[in-house]
Amino acid sequence: MTKGAVKSAERTLAILELMTRHEQPLTFTEIAQALRYPRSSLHGLLRTLVERGWADFDADQRAYTLGIRTLEAGNAYTRALGLVERAVPLMEKIRDGIDETVQLAVLDGLHNVYVAKVDGRQTLTLASEVGRRLPAYATGVGKVLLAGLGQEELDARLAGTPLQPITSHTITDKALLREHLQHVRRRGFCIDNEEYTMGIRCVAVPIFDYSRRVVAAMSVSVPAIRFTPAHRERAHMLLSGAAQRMSEALGYRPARAVDVRGAQ
């Protein structure tokens, strides 16, 4: 437990974090085995979470899931950042300009979480949804977000976590992933080469805030059969323009280059 922390608060947050990491309902036994809390204490914490709306209990499955209050908190967080409200009109313009699915995501640990999505109108599109958590190392937006981390923070997040293959294209070697992220950082954008879903490729770009920190990523997802070089370049152009406007709205200003010509 963190020094100075209140044990019940630490345990309550650990329960919420556990349920956040799992998309499937968790039984009492599964939660108890994962966290190893005293059963009597865990019963009381879960009862409080359910009563306050932070967790839901399905009596038929005898299992717990996140409650409506977590959705309200998440919505309040994105509203506070102003990401979704600012992004959706720009995402709609991208969609109108290329007729493909556009997504906005933020980073949570080693996962990217989609906070906004605008669907293309074509028959063959990406099946995804707002709130979905995917392994960041296997998606375009996720790799852009990971590339925005400092090396020490990236290493801390990767430590002790194996990179599971999602498709035959998924990067599962951490050394190769670090090298790839350096390449993403230098280029300023990322291509997802069917690393999470076979047949789907993505172009993704970062969004910066006033501190020049990457706070979100935006992508265009395209079925591989439509991912021609010209289509990719158009997606990149549209995304770059929208990301620049988003970043500026969040207070981002690029660092000025220092002219050292003639310096003594």
C-alpha positions as CSV (number, residue, x, y, z in Angstrom):
1,M,0.0,0.0,0.0
2,T,1.2,3.5,-0.8
3,K,2.6,5.4,2.2
4,G,0.0,7.5,3.9
5,A,-2.9,6.0,1.9
6,V,-6.1,4.8,3.5
7,K,-6.4,1.0,3.2
8,S,-10.1,0.9,2.3
9,A,-9.7,3.6,-0.4
10,E,-6.7,1.7,-1.9
11,R,-8.7,-1.5,-1.9
12,T,-11.8,0.1,-3.4
13,L,-9.7,1.7,-6.3
14,A,-8.0,-1.7,-6.9
15,I,-11.4,-3.3,-7.3
16,L,-12.4,-0.7,-9.9
17,E,-9.1,-1.0,-11.7
18,L,-9.5,-4.8,-11.9
19,M,-13.0,-4.5,-13.3
20,T,-11.7,-1.8,-15.8
21,R,-9.0,-4.2,-17.1
22,H,-11.6,-7.0,-17.7
23,E,-14.4,-6.6,-20.2
24,Q,-16.2,-9.6,-18.9
25,P,-18.2,-9.8,-15.6
26,L,-16.2,-11.0,-12.6
27,T,-17.5,-13.2,-9.9
28,F,-16.8,-12.6,-6.2
29,T,-14.4,-15.6,-6.2
30,E,-12.5,-14.2,-9.2
31,I,-12.1,-10.8,-7.6
32,A,-11.0,-12.4,-4.3
33,Q,-8.4,-14.6,-6.0
34,A,-7.0,-11.6,-8.1
35,L,-6.8,-9.2,-5.1
36,R,-6.4,-11.6,-2.2
37,Y,-8.4,-9.4,0.2
38,P,-10.2,-10.8,3.3
39,R,-13.6,-12.1,2.1
40,S,-15.5,-10.1,4.7
41,S,-13.8,-6.9,3.7
42,L,-14.3,-7.5,0.0
43,H,-18.0,-8.2,0.5
44,G,-18.4,-4.8,2.2
45,L,-16.4,-2.9,-0.4
46,L,-18.4,-4.5,-3.3
47,R,-21.7,-3.8,-1.5
48,T,-20.7,-0.1,-1.1
49,L,-19.7,0.1,-4.8
50,V,-23.0,-1.3,-5.9
51,E,-25.0,0.9,-3.6
52,R,-23.2,4.0,-4.9
53,G,-23.5,3.0,-8.6
54,W,-19.8,2.4,-9.2
55,A,-20.4,-1.3,-9.8
56,D,-23.4,-3.5,-10.9
57,F,-24.2,-6.9,-9.7
58,D,-25.9,-9.4,-12.0
59,A,-27.9,-11.8,-9.7
60,D,-28.3,-14.4,-12.5
61,Q,-24.6,-14.6,-13.3
62,R,-23.5,-13.8,-9.7
63,A,-21.0,-11.4,-11.2
64,Y,-19.9,-7.8,-11.0
65,T,-19.3,-5.2,-13.7
66,L,-18.6,-1.5,-13.8
67,G,-21.6,0.7,-12.9
68,I,-23.1,3.8,-14.5
69,R,-21.1,6.1,-12.3
70,T,-17.9,5.0,-14.0
71,L,-19.4,6.0,-17.3
72,E,-20.4,9.4,-15.9
73,A,-16.9,9.9,-14.5
74,G,-15.4,9.0,-17.9
75,N,-17.6,11.3,-19.7
76,A,-16.8,14.1,-17.3
77,Y,-13.1,13.5,-17.8
78,T,-13.3,13.7,-21.5
79,R,-15.5,16.8,-21.3
80,A,-13.0,18.4,-18.9
81,L,-10.3,17.9,-21.4
82,G,-12.6,19.1,-24.2
83,L,-11.3,16.3,-26.4
84,V,-14.5,14.9,-27.7
85,E,-16.4,18.1,-28.2
86,R,-13.5,19.6,-30.2
87,A,-12.7,16.4,-32.0
88,V,-16.0,15.2,-33.4
89,P,-16.6,18.1,-35.9
90,L,-13.1,17.6,-37.2
91,M,-13.6,13.8,-37.3
92,E,-16.8,14.3,-39.3
93,K,-14.9,16.5,-41.8
94,I,-12.3,13.7,-42.2
95,R,-15.1,11.2,-42.7
96,D,-16.7,13.3,-45.3
97,G,-13.4,13.8,-47.1
98,I,-12.5,10.1,-47.3
99,D,-15.6,8.1,-46.3
100,E,-13.8,5.8,-43.8
101,T,-14.1,5.3,-40.0
102,V,-12.4,7.9,-37.8
103,Q,-11.5,7.2,-34.2
104,L,-10.1,9.1,-31.2
105,A,-8.3,7.3,-28.3
106,V,-6.5,8.0,-25.1
107,L,-4.0,5.8,-23.3
108,D,-4.7,3.8,-20.1
109,G,-1.7,1.7,-19.0
110,L,-0.9,-0.5,-22.0
111,H,-4.3,-0.1,-23.6
112,N,-5.8,2.5,-25.8
113,V,-9.4,3.5,-25.0
114,Y,-11.7,4.8,-27.7
115,V,-13.5,8.0,-26.6
116,A,-15.1,9.0,-29.9
117,K,-15.8,7.4,-33.3
118,V,-17.4,8.6,-36.6
119,D,-18.3,5.8,-39.0
120,G,-17.8,5.8,-42.7
121,R,-20.8,5.2,-44.9
122,Q,-19.2,2.4,-47.0
123,T,-20.5,-1.2,-46.6
124,L,-17.2,-2.6,-45.4
125,T,-16.1,-0.7,-42.3
126,L,-14.4,-1.3,-38.9
127,A,-16.5,-2.9,-36.2
128,S,-15.6,-1.0,-33.0
129,E,-17.2,1.1,-30.3
130,V,-16.6,4.0,-27.9
131,G,-15.3,2.7,-24.6
132,R,-13.5,-0.3,-26.1
133,R,-10.1,-1.0,-24.7
134,L,-7.5,-2.6,-27.0
135,P,-3.8,-3.5,-26.5
136,A,-1.9,-0.3,-27.5
137,Y,1.0,-2.2,-29.0
138,A,-1.3,-3.7,-31.6
139,T,-3.1,-0.6,-32.9
140,G,-2.2,2.5,-34.8
141,V,-3.6,4.9,-32.2
142,G,-2.1,2.9,-29.4
143,K,1.4,2.9,-30.8
144,V,1.2,6.7,-31.4
145,L,0.2,7.1,-27.7
146,L,3.0,4.8,-26.5
147,A,5.5,6.6,-28.7
148,G,4.5,9.8,-26.9
149,L,5.8,8.4,-23.5
150,G,9.2,9.0,-22.1
151,Q,11.6,6.1,-22.3
152,E,11.5,5.5,-18.5
153,E,7.7,5.5,-18.4
154,L,7.4,3.3,-21.4
155,D,9.8,0.7,-19.9
156,A,7.8,0.8,-16.6
157,R,4.6,0.0,-18.5
158,L,6.1,-2.7,-20.5
159,A,7.9,-4.4,-17.5
160,G,6.5,-7.8,-16.6
161,T,3.8,-7.7,-19.2
162,P,4.1,-10.2,-22.2
163,L,3.0,-8.9,-25.5
164,Q,0.4,-11.4,-26.7
165,P,0.0,-11.9,-30.5
166,I,-3.4,-10.8,-31.8
167,T,-2.7,-11.5,-35.5
168,S,0.4,-12.8,-37.4
169,H,1.4,-9.1,-37.8
170,T,1.4,-8.2,-34.1
171,I,4.8,-7.0,-32.7
172,T,5.4,-9.1,-29.7
173,D,9.1,-8.6,-29.2
174,K,9.7,-5.6,-26.8
175,A,13.0,-4.6,-28.4
176,L,11.4,-4.5,-31.8
177,L,8.4,-2.6,-30.4
178,R,10.8,0.0,-28.8
179,E,12.6,0.4,-32.2
180,H,9.3,0.7,-34.0
181,L,8.0,3.4,-31.6
182,Q,11.2,5.4,-32.2
183,H,10.4,5.3,-35.9
184,V,6.8,6.4,-35.1
185,R,8.2,9.3,-33.0
186,R,10.5,10.4,-35.8
187,R,7.9,10.2,-38.5
188,G,5.1,11.7,-36.5
189,F,2.5,9.2,-37.5
190,C,1.9,5.4,-37.4
191,I,0.6,2.7,-39.8
192,D,-1.2,-0.3,-38.3
193,N,-0.5,-3.1,-40.7
194,E,-3.3,-5.5,-39.8
195,E,-1.8,-5.9,-36.3
196,Y,-5.1,-6.2,-34.4
197,T,-7.6,-7.1,-37.1
198,M,-6.7,-9.0,-40.3
199,G,-8.0,-7.0,-43.3
200,I,-7.9,-3.7,-41.5
201,R,-5.2,-1.1,-41.8
202,C,-5.0,2.3,-40.0
203,V,-3.2,5.6,-40.2
204,A,-2.8,7.4,-36.8
205,V,-1.4,10.7,-35.6
206,P,-0.8,12.3,-32.2
207,I,-2.6,15.2,-30.5
208,F,-0.6,17.4,-28.2
209,D,-1.6,19.6,-25.3
210,Y,-0.1,22.9,-24.0
211,S,2.8,21.0,-22.4
212,R,3.7,19.3,-25.7
213,R,2.6,16.0,-24.2
214,V,0.7,13.5,-26.4
215,V,-2.8,13.3,-24.8
216,A,-4.7,11.5,-27.6
217,A,-4.4,10.0,-31.0
218,M,-6.7,10.1,-34.0
219,S,-6.9,7.4,-36.7
220,V,-8.5,6.5,-40.0
221,S,-9.3,2.8,-40.3
222,V,-9.4,1.3,-43.8
223,P,-10.0,-2.2,-45.2
224,A,-6.8,-3.4,-46.7
225,I,-8.4,-3.8,-50.1
226,R,-9.0,0.0,-50.2
227,F,-5.7,1.0,-48.6
228,T,-3.9,2.2,-51.7
229,P,-0.9,4.5,-51.4
230,A,-3.1,7.4,-52.6
231,H,-5.8,6.6,-50.1
232,R,-3.3,6.3,-47.3
233,E,-1.7,9.7,-48.2
234,R,-5.1,11.4,-48.2
235,A,-6.0,9.9,-44.8
236,H,-2.7,11.1,-43.4
237,M,-3.2,14.6,-44.8
238,L,-6.7,14.9,-43.4
239,L,-5.6,13.6,-40.0
240,S,-2.6,15.8,-39.8
241,G,-4.7,18.9,-40.4
242,A,-7.3,17.9,-37.9
243,A,-4.7,16.9,-35.3
244,Q,-2.9,20.3,-35.7
245,R,-6.2,22.2,-35.1
246,M,-7.0,20.0,-32.1
247,S,-3.5,20.5,-30.6
248,E,-3.7,24.2,-31.1
249,A,-7.1,24.3,-29.4
250,L,-5.5,22.5,-26.4
251,G,-2.8,25.2,-26.2
252,Y,0.0,23.4,-28.1
253,R,2.7,25.5,-29.6
254,P,5.7,23.8,-31.3
255,A,9.1,24.4,-29.8
256,R,11.0,27.2,-31.6
257,A,14.1,26.1,-33.4
258,V,17.2,27.7,-32.0
259,D,19.4,29.3,-34.7
260,V,23.0,28.6,-33.7
261,R,24.6,29.9,-36.8
262,G,27.4,32.3,-36.0
263,A,27.3,31.3,-32.3
264,Q,30.6,31.6,-30.5
